[in-house]
Amino acid sequence: MGSIEERLDREILPAVLRPSRYTGNELNVIQKDHTAVDVRVALAFPDTYELGMSYLGFAILYHVLNRRTDVAAERVYAPWVDMEARMRQHAVPLFALESRKPLRDFDIVAFTLPYELCYTNILNMLDLSAIPLRSKERDRNDPLVIAGGMGAFSPEPLAEFVDAFVIGDGEEIVLEIVENMRRQENSDLGPDDLSTLWETRNTIMEEQQSIERTLQEIRTRKKEDSSDRSQSCAPTEANLQM
């Protein structure tokens, strides 16, 4: 079948619009050897290349992370419909531009959420990457999926799919996340041990489940109260007599 690069160059890129979106050969691009770093981060923008490249916050994160010699940060954007169709046809997973490595091979996949309309693109990008959609379906062999940006101020619609949200500016907190991941990679933790980040993921899931149970109880009580009010207001034979 050939490598991803061979399939891209021979069968996919010649057949799509604006193939330069997917080549990663721009000026000032940063390419690092993945075997020479401790943490690999895929910065994911859930919209097209043109929109993502014009988003300043995305460029800042790229610069901040790549200043560290032990971190490789690469970019990935949502492919246009023609590219997506070709990728699925030729079984090519979603890949980062700089190295063309699949997203599922990274340690962290960090989505920028500029607006709510891109939420469904996140699910499509995870599906293209062969990364399980829901947090509860992932294990330590999958990347940690995080998200930040303006859209993260209303995280509930994506709560089942994102492991952790960053509220506010991400330039500092993303370095803390990377440092925790680096400590995990360089430690003697066995495959059955939980790192701080994975404990955080489990805690978040437990809190989400607790919130869901509370909301369900509230809905049930409201339904019962509404039913009681309807019965108390129902006309009876006595109060219908004139």
N, C-alpha and C positions, 0 to 999 in steps of 0.2 A: 504493500500500500504506500510505502514511502513515509518520510518524516513530515512533520507539520509544515516545515519550510518548503519542502518539495511540492507538496500538495497546494500550498498557497501560491507559489510562484508559477506553477505550471497549469493548474486547473481552476483556481479561484480568482486571484487578482486580475488576470487579463479579461475576466468576464463581468466585472462589477464597475459601477460608476465611482469615480474618484478613488482609485486604488491607493493613492498616496495617504489616505486616511489611516491605512492599516500597516504602513511600512516602518514607521518609527525612526526615520532618518533625518529629523529636523536639526537645525542648528542648536547647539547647546544641550542636546540630549545627553543623558548620563547613562552609560552602560557599565555594569559591574559583573564580575564573575561570581555567580551564585555560590560556588564552592568556597569562596574566600570571605564570605560574610556570615554573620550569625542569624540575621533575621531578614526575611524577604517579604516586602509589603507591596501589594497590588492596589494602587490608588484607582478606584473605579468611579467613573462618572456615568450615570444612567441616562445619557442622551448622546447625541451624535458628536463626533470629533470637533466639528466647528464650534459648537456651543461650549463644549468642555474646555477647549483651548483658550477661550475668551474669559473663562471664570478665574478670577485672580486668586481666590482662596485655594483652588486646586494647585496652582503653580507655587504658592507659598509652601504648602505641605510637601510638594515634590522637592523643593529646595531645602527645607528644614530637615527632612529625613535623610536626604542624600549627602548632607554635610557630615553625617556620621560614617566613618569608614567601615563600621561593622553592620551597616544596613544597606540593602538595595531596595530602592523604591522605584517602581515602574508604573506606567499608565495603561489604562484600558477604558475604552469608551463603548457605548452601545452600538453595535453594527447596524447599518441601514438594512432595509428589508431584503435587498438583493444579496448582500453579503451574508446575512443570516441564512437565507435559503441555501446558498452554496455551501456554507459551513455545515449545515445539517445534512445536506446531500452527500458530502464527502467525509462526514464524521470527523470534522475538525473542531475541537473544543475552543471555547473563547480563550484568547491568549493575550499576554501583555505585549505592548508594542516593542519595548527595548530588546527583550530576549526571545520573544515569541514562545515563551514557556506558558503552558496552560495555567489558568488561575488556580486550579485545584492543587498545584505544586507549591503555592506560596504559603507562608505562615499566617499572614493576615490579609484579608480582603477588606479594604476600607472604602465604603461608599460615601460620596458627597451627595447630600440631598438638597438641591437648590429650590425645589418646589414640589408640591404634592403630586402633580401630574406625572412625575417620573417614577412613582412607586411601582407600577406594574413592570416597568423596564428592569427594575432590580430583580424581580422574580424571573424574568426572561433571561437575564444575564447569568443568574445562578444556574438555571436550567441548562443554558448553553455551556456552562463550565463543568457540568456533571457534579455539582456540589449539591447535596441534599437541601431542599428548599427550607424546611423547618429546623429550627435550632435543636429540637429534641431528637431529630433524626441524625444529627452529626456526632462524630466522636473525635478522638484526638488525632485521627489520621486526616481530618478535614481542616481547612483553614478556619481561623477565628474570623467571623463576619461582624464588622462594626460599621456604624454609620454616624455621620454628623452633618452639620450645616443647618440652614434655616428650617428645612423640613423635619429636623430631629426634635423641634419643639413640640410637635404632635406625633409622638412615636407609636401610639397605640395601634394604628392600622398595620404597622410592620412588626409588631411585637413578637409574633410567632416566627418570624423569619430572620431577624437580626439578633445576634448574641448580646450586643451592648451598644448603647447610644451615647454619644458625646454631646452634651448640651453646652453651647457657648463656643468660644474660640478653641480650635483644636491644635494649635501650634505647640502648646506645652503638654497637654494631656496625651497627645499621640506619642511623644517621646517617652512618657512614663509607661505607656502600654508596650512600646517597643522594648524598653529596658526590662520590664517584667518578662516579656517573651524571651529576651536574650538570656536572662538568668535561668529560665526553664531549659532552654536549649543547651546551656553549658553546665547544667547540674547533673547529678547522678540519679535523677528521678527515673524510676522504672516505668514501664508502659501502663501499669495499673495504678500509679500514683496520680493524684490530681494536683495540678499546678494552681497558683493563685488565680490565673485567668480562668481556668476551667471551673474552679470553685465559684468564681464570680458568675460565670455563665449559668451554673446550676442554681445559684442563689437568685439570679434574675428570673429564671424559669419558675422557681418556687413562688416568688413574689407575684409573678404574672398570674399563676394559677390561683393564688390566694385572692387577688383582685377580681379575677373572673368569678370565683365562688361568691364573693361579696356582692358583686353586681347582679349575679343570678338571684341571690337572696332578696335583694332590693326589688328586682323585677317581680319576683313571686309575691312579695308583700304588697306591692302596688296593685298587682292583678287581683289579689284577695280583697284589698281595700275597695277597689273599684267595683268588684262584684257585690260587696256588702252594701255600698252606697246605692247601687242599682236596685237591690232588693228592698232597701228601706224606703226608696222613693216610688216603688211600684204602687199603683192605685189599687185600693181594696174596695170591696163592696160597701164597707161602712162609709168611707169618705167620698164615695160617688153618689150617695143618696142626697137628694135635695131637701 
